Amino acid sequence: MKRLLKFFIMTLLISIVYQSRYQLLNMLLRNRVGRSLAVRTAFTFPYIRGKMMSQLFKY
């Protein structure tokens, strides 16, 4: 019974986060610390870093 309740609560939380994902992202990127954390995290992925660097230093 507890396991089923946990499953329903997790499903509810995931659906709420999914439905409001853009509001949460805007709230995170609104302040300076959130933006710097997002950029720092994005640059840890080699694909994103390679794409950004090739766009920045194209000429």
C-alpha positions in Angstrom: 0.0 0.0 0.0 2.8 2.4 0.9 4.6 1.6 -2.4 1.5 2.4 -4.4 1.0 5.7 -2.5 4.7 6.6 -3.2 4.2 5.8 -6.9 1.1 8.1 -7.2 2.8 10.9 -5.3 5.9 10.7 -7.5 3.8 10.5 -10.7 1.9 13.6 -9.5 5.1 15.5 -8.7 6.6 14.6 -12.1 3.5 15.7 -14.0 3.4 19.0 -12.1 7.1 19.7 -12.8 6.6 18.8 -16.5 3.6 21.0 -16.9 5.3 24.0 -15.3 8.8 23.4 -16.7 9.0 26.7 -18.6 8.0 28.7 -15.6 10.6 26.9 -13.5 13.3 27.4 -16.1 12.4 31.2 -16.3 12.5 31.4 -12.5 16.0 29.7 -12.5 17.4 31.9 -15.2 16.0 35.1 -13.9 18.7 35.6 -11.3 22.5 35.9 -11.9 23.5 32.8 -9.9 21.0 30.6 -11.8 22.2 31.8 -15.1 25.9 31.3 -14.3 25.1 27.8 -12.9 23.2 26.9 -16.1 25.9 28.1 -18.4 28.6 26.3 -16.4 26.6 23.1 -16.4 25.9 23.4 -20.2 29.6 23.9 -20.9 30.5 20.6 -19.2 28.8 18.8 -22.2 31.3 18.4 -25.0 28.7 18.7 -27.8 27.3 22.0 -26.5 30.7 23.4 -25.8 31.9 22.5 -29.3 28.9 24.0 -31.0 29.1 27.2 -29.0 32.8 27.7 -29.6 32.5 27.1 -33.3 29.7 29.7 -33.5 31.7 32.2 -31.4 35.0 31.9 -33.3 33.6 31.3 -36.8 35.4 34.2 -38.5 
